[in-house]
């Protein structure tokens, strides 16, 4: 519950900015991930953004309808969907990113850069520890 409360208190600061651009948190997460890569398989994007496939499918449909992304099927395997950010999506990233950076700067100022760095390091350690535990729980031959 504490992790959820902390996440909610941080995300509250971003929602107003995102809403002013008609974006959800998840849509922004997808656009940011796409802006950092070229073209990516939809399944890889789901893993990178920590979104379930049905949710990502709906988000991609919405972003595609707005002309923010470009989707296509892999020519070698028509079962594989590929996606990349489009020019309008990059324009939106360039518009929203300075606002996000300003919010990050405010969070850093409020919490302190050293404490924020420590928190980030601890969260990475927690994620790694839990990933190791998850790996230990896998049946033999599935790792």
C-alpha positions as CSV (number, residue, x, y, z in Angstrom):
1,X,0.0,0.0,0.0
2,X,2.8,2.4,0.7
3,X,4.3,1.9,-2.8
4,X,0.8,2.6,-4.3
5,X,0.3,5.7,-2.1
6,X,3.7,7.0,-3.1
7,X,3.1,6.4,-6.8
8,X,-0.3,8.1,-6.6
9,X,1.2,11.2,-4.8
10,X,3.8,11.5,-7.5
11,X,1.5,10.9,-10.5
12,X,-1.0,13.4,-9.2
13,X,1.4,16.1,-10.3
14,X,1.6,14.8,-13.8
15,X,-2.1,14.2,-14.5
16,X,-3.1,17.8,-15.0
17,X,-0.4,18.3,-17.6
18,X,-1.2,15.1,-19.4
19,X,-5.0,15.8,-19.4
20,X,-4.3,19.2,-21.0
21,X,-2.9,17.3,-23.9
22,X,-5.7,14.7,-23.9
23,X,-3.3,12.0,-22.7
24,X,-3.6,9.2,-20.1
25,X,-0.7,8.1,-18.0
26,X,-0.5,4.9,-20.0
27,X,-0.6,6.7,-23.4
28,X,2.2,8.9,-22.3
29,X,4.2,5.9,-21.1
30,X,3.8,4.3,-24.5
31,X,4.7,7.5,-26.4
32,X,7.8,8.0,-24.3
33,X,8.9,4.4,-24.8
34,X,8.4,4.7,-28.5
35,X,10.3,8.0,-28.7
36,X,13.3,6.2,-27.3
37,X,13.4,3.4,-29.8
38,X,12.9,3.0,-33.6
39,X,10.3,0.4,-34.4
40,X,9.4,-2.2,-31.9
41,X,7.3,-5.4,-31.7
42,X,4.1,-4.9,-29.8
43,X,4.9,-7.7,-27.4
44,X,8.3,-6.0,-26.6
45,X,6.5,-2.7,-26.1
46,X,4.1,-4.3,-23.6
47,X,7.1,-5.6,-21.5
48,X,8.9,-2.2,-21.8
49,X,5.8,-0.3,-20.6
50,X,4.5,-2.8,-18.0
51,X,1.1,-2.9,-19.8
52,X,-1.0,-6.0,-20.3
53,X,-1.6,-6.9,-24.0
54,X,-5.3,-6.1,-24.0
55,X,-4.7,-2.6,-22.5
56,X,-1.8,-1.9,-24.8
57,X,-4.0,-3.0,-27.8
58,X,-6.6,-0.4,-26.8
59,X,-4.0,2.3,-26.2
60,X,-2.4,1.7,-29.6
61,X,-5.7,1.8,-31.3
62,X,-6.4,5.2,-29.7
63,X,-2.9,6.6,-30.5
64,X,-3.2,5.3,-34.1
65,X,-6.6,7.0,-34.5
66,X,-5.0,10.3,-33.4
67,X,-2.2,9.9,-35.9
68,X,0.5,9.7,-33.1
69,X,1.9,6.3,-34.0
70,X,2.4,4.1,-37.1
71,X,1.5,0.5,-37.0
72,X,2.3,-2.3,-39.5
73,X,2.7,-6.1,-39.7
74,X,6.1,-7.7,-40.0
75,X,6.6,-8.6,-43.7
76,X,8.4,-11.9,-42.6
77,X,5.8,-12.9,-40.0
78,X,2.3,-11.4,-40.5
79,X,1.4,-12.4,-36.9
80,X,3.9,-9.9,-35.5
81,X,2.8,-6.3,-35.0
82,X,5.3,-3.5,-35.2
83,X,4.8,0.0,-34.0
84,X,6.8,3.3,-34.1
85,X,6.1,6.8,-33.1
86,X,4.9,9.1,-35.9
87,X,5.8,12.7,-36.6
88,X,2.7,14.0,-34.7
89,X,3.7,11.8,-31.8
90,X,7.2,13.3,-31.7
91,X,5.7,16.8,-31.8
92,X,3.6,15.9,-28.8
93,X,6.6,14.5,-27.0
94,X,8.5,17.7,-27.7
95,X,5.5,19.7,-26.3
96,X,4.8,17.7,-23.2
97,X,8.4,16.8,-22.2
98,X,9.4,20.2,-20.9
99,X,6.4,20.2,-18.7
100,X,7.2,16.8,-17.4
101,X,10.8,17.8,-16.8
102,X,9.6,20.8,-14.8
103,X,7.5,18.5,-12.7
104,X,10.4,16.1,-12.1
105,X,12.5,19.2,-11.1
106,X,9.8,20.2,-8.6
107,X,9.7,16.7,-7.1
108,X,13.5,16.6,-6.9
109,X,13.5,20.0,-5.1
110,X,10.8,19.0,-2.7
111,X,12.3,15.6,-1.8
112,X,16.0,16.4,-2.3
113,X,18.3,15.1,-5.0
114,X,20.3,12.9,-2.7
115,X,17.2,11.3,-1.2
116,X,15.6,10.9,-4.6
117,X,18.7,9.1,-5.9
118,X,18.7,6.9,-2.8
119,X,15.0,6.1,-3.3
120,X,15.6,5.2,-7.0
121,X,18.5,3.0,-6.0
122,X,16.4,1.2,-3.4
123,X,13.6,0.7,-5.8
124,X,15.9,-0.8,-8.3
125,X,17.3,-3.1,-5.6
126,X,13.7,-4.1,-4.7
127,X,12.8,-4.8,-8.3
128,X,15.9,-7.0,-8.7
129,X,15.3,-8.9,-5.5
130,X,11.7,-9.6,-6.5
131,X,12.8,-10.7,-10.0
132,X,15.3,-13.1,-8.4
133,X,12.6,-14.5,-6.2
134,X,10.2,-14.8,-9.2
135,X,12.9,-16.7,-11.1
136,X,13.4,-19.0,-8.1
137,X,9.6,-19.8,-8.1
138,X,9.7,-21.0,-11.8
139,X,9.4,-24.7,-12.3
140,X,12.5,-26.4,-13.6
141,X,13.2,-25.9,-17.3
142,X,11.2,-22.7,-17.6
143,X,13.8,-20.1,-16.7
